[in-house]
Amino acid sequence: SGHVQLLPPQNVTLLSKDFAMIVTWAPGEGSPPDVSYTVRYESQDLLDKWMKVPHCKNISRTFCNLTCALSNFYVKVRARVKAVWGRSQSPWVKSQFKDYYSEVELAPPTLNLNVTENFIHVKASFPLPTCVENLIWKYDLNLWEAGSEDKKKYEGYFRKDTVTIDTSALRGNYCFSARAVFESVPLKHSEFSQPVCVPLNHKG
């Protein structure tokens, strides 16, 4: 009949990385090179109703970004994956349950500095999926003189806020670094971004 015993995907894992909820897996043993995969998910408030994920139907890659397919960021979800090859299909394999709100992993923001004569205007941009832009993201900013351990902290700014710092009294090289903050329980934050340093008030 041309049907092959297609082994199911392995290590189906729901993970959260850089603001995104992603399901990953490995090909089943002895999978043909042109095998494809289909992903669905269910949420804990609607068990046994497996939702289709249109952008992850018959895909060749071994991951699927579920973030913007989720209908609720506050409810635990899990995914399932099956392999498809010609007319053969493997059994479905399920991941564990996770919810975006409490388990999201944050990436550090990117800093944009606008230096004027007596002020620095700092903006933080986040690599967010569009569907989660409305959640309340914040950031903390650190400022210090290069070589010093003494950091001035600016905490709890909303993502789209600009922090304006009066630099008229500062002389020398100053560095900035920021981290993303999410007020779930417990409070979450990313690593601090790589420092960006600028020379201030060097009188030539």
N, C-alpha and C positions, 0 to 999 in steps of 0.2 A: 504493500500500500504506500510505500515511500515514507511511512511515519518512522521517526527516529525517537528513541527514548531520550528526551531532552532534559538534562539535569537542571534543577532550579538554581537561581542566583544564590551566592553565598554571602555571609556577613552583611546582611541588609541592616543598615544602621541609620538612624535619624540623628543628624548632628546639627548644631547651631554654630555658625561661623560668620564673623564679619557682618552682623545684623541679619543674616539669612538663615532660613531653616532648610536644610538640604538632606535628601536621602541618598545614600551611597551604597554600592554593592560591588561584588566581584563576580565575574562570569562563573557559571557552574563548571565542574570538571569536564574536560573534553568538549567544550562548547565550540560549534563551528565559528569561523572568523566573522561571518556575516550575520550572526544572531542579533536579534533586536529585543528591546524590553518595553514593557508597559507598566506604568505606575498608577496606583490609586491610593486614596487615603480615607480614613474614617476618624471622626472625632468622638470623644467620650460622651458628648451629649446626644449623639445619634449613632449608637453602636449598631454594627451590622449594616449600615448604609455606606457602602464604599463609593466615594465620589471619584469621578473621572478627572484626570489632569490632562487637558487637551495637548499641552505642549510636551508631555512626556508619554506619548503613545507611539509605539514602534520606533523607539530611538536607539541609536547604536552606542551612545555614551553610557557610562556606568554611574551616573548621578542625575538627580533631578532637583531643581530649586523649587521648593513647594511654597515659599513665603507668600507670594501674591495669589496663590490658589486657595489659601486657607480662608474659611469664612469667619473664623473667630480666633483671635490671638490669645484669648484667656482660657481656652479649653485644651486639654491634652489631646494630641492627635497621634496616630501612627500611620505608617505607610505600608503598602505591600507591593511586591515586584514579581513579575513573571517573565520568563524568557519565551520568545516566539521565533520559530524558524520554519519557513514555508508553512505547512499546515500543522506542524507540531507545536505544542505549547507545554511549558513546564508547569508544575504546581506553583501556586503563589507562595511567597515567603514574606513574613511580616517583620517589621521593625519593632522596637520598643516604643512606648508612649512618651511624648514630650510636649510641653507647651511653650509657645514662643515667648509669652510675657515673662515668665519667671526664669526661663532657661536660655534666653538670647545671649549670645556671646558678642561683645562689642569690639569694634576695631577702633584704633586711635584716629582722631580727626586729623585733617590736613590744615595747617595754619596758613593764613594769608595776611601778611603784614603790610600796612600802608604807613610809611614813615613820612611825617611832615616836620616842620621846623621844631616845634615843641611838643608834638604828640605822636604816639603810635596808635593806630587803630587796628585791632586784631580781630579777625573773623575766623571761625572754625567751620570747615565743611566736612560733612560726614558721607561715607559711601552707602547711603541708605537705599533699600528698595523703595520705589515710589509708594507702594501701598502702606508703608509704615511711617511715612513722613509726619502724619498727624499725631502719633504718639508723642508723649512729652519727653524729648531728649534734651539733656543739658550737657554742659562741659565745665571742667575746672581748668584754669590756666595758671601756670607757674612762670615767674619772672625772676631771673637772678643775674648777677654780674658773673661773667665767665671766670671760672676758677674759684668762685665762692660757693660755700655750701648753704648760704643763707638765702632761702627762696621766699619771695613774696607771693602769696596765694590769692587768686581771685576765684571764688567758688560759686557754683550753682547758676551759671549763666544759661539762659535758654539758647538752643542751638542756633537760632538766627540772630541772636544779639551780637553787637560789636562791642568789644571791650576797648575803651579809650583810656590811654595811660599818659599822664603828663610827664614828659621826659626832660623838662627844662633843667632839673637839678641832677640829671644822670650824666656821668662822663665815663666813657670806656665801652667795652664790648658787653652787650647784654643779650641773654638767651631766653627763648620762650619755648614752652612745651605744654601740651594740653592732653587731657584724656576725656573720653566720652563717659557720660553718667546716665544711668537709667534708674528711676526711682521705683523699682519693683521691690518686693520684700523677699530676701534681703536686698539692700541697695547694691547695684552692680556698677562696675566701671571697667573701662578698657585699660590697657597699658598706656603709659604716657607716650606721646609722639616723639619722634626724633627731634632734638633741639634745633631751633632755627636761631642763629645769632646775628646781631647787627651792631655796627659801630655807632655810638651816639655822641653827638656834640663834639666831634673832633674839630678843633679850631685849626684850620690849615695855616 
